[in-house]
């Protein structure tokens, strides 16, 4: 794998920000994750936290100040040495979504706006495979890349005060799932029947940055069954390993 | 147990924070004024991560059900033990049936009550810090009972400390943030030669500043944020992320508060003035 021109700079005294070229691109994301794996072997995992997102990797040393002068040089050296070390295992997660009008309250509006039938919108949304470029904003919230152009619609003019947990929405070039009830301005097209964030589990979110997401449509009856399975804690999420 | 006969405005259990889950979008949480909590835990000879009560603006009424030792610090809220005034930064022996209550907020905004051995609520993802949805709630309600361990043998080696903390400080020490370079000379002048006042929108997630500065058109890809990160919106609003702040964001991160500055800001309330100073 090629090395990119990266910039390394301090972010306060407890963190270092490493930046790749300012683009949303899978090769960049995978290079970040590969470097992160390499760093895991070099750094004390209990002392350091690493947050990858789009074109950056932030390293945080919580208890001490970082001696940036030495550490910055060390990081450049490690980056040039990392070669083609093994990246972390990656998975494609298949997530069930019920696109019923009860959940997809904005489907009709989107259909009018885009001149496509609701059926077409659902099939466009489920056909594509999305890449997880970041997790943040809310616990378990995934920034997904790869939305078909036809589904790019602006965020709602006025946000809703309450968007239900599990809501699947569209906004600009993004699609995503609300991991918890929250205010939000996305156009809602459905609801994911399995919990994507569960604080009772460790780790609380099964997805990692670099994984892929694919949605599949389910009926209302299947949705209701999944919900009950989720409440009693017995549910399985389909995954396929996609390394390589 | 300590029972909350009254809850106060916003009382929660906090420790040094929840680490290792930022990459899943989980904020670090933990005490806002870590400096004060460190000192109180040292005084009580507690481990550094012993959990305390963080008490915001108005205090609770607390019934202690077992003997223990406590120490208060941070904001001054006219606290009493069985109706007699008690002071900050000093160890008090508490007996079963004793009541600690709070009166008028005199100085600062967040007061802490530390207890010998720390509060023993359930550890969730490595921390006792209350944050929803990791915990069922982000604060304690009236009637809540918070467990602690009884330690009758404790004989404090020191009983008080003098270091005052930062209640009167108004200067926030800052480092350059990752997007500092987008600031124009005019921005810098406004930022570093003016006072800013704390907006109504201030809580454990973030403090907004009331005065906007000139806006900008810089855009960036979403990237990590830290507690103490100063975000700069296109409209010129300044948002300082705090302990429950989101782990990633898409606004330029122009400044980064020092650890000390986070403790200073944690004691500020609506309308208080602060200024920035580069270190």
Interface residues (C-beta under 8 A of the other chain):
Chain A: X9 X10 X11 X12 X13 X14 X15 X17 X19 X22 X24 X49 X50 X51 X52 X53 X54 X55 X56 X58 X60 X62 X133 X134 X135 X136 X137 X138 X139 X140 X141 X143 X179 X180 X197 X199 X202 X203 X204 X205 X208 X209
Chain B: X17 X19 X20 X21 X22 X23 X24 X25 X26 X27 X28 X124 X125 X133 X134 X135 X175 X177 X178 X220 X221 X222 X223 X224 X226 X228 X229 X246 X247 X248 X249 X253 X256 X257 X258 X259
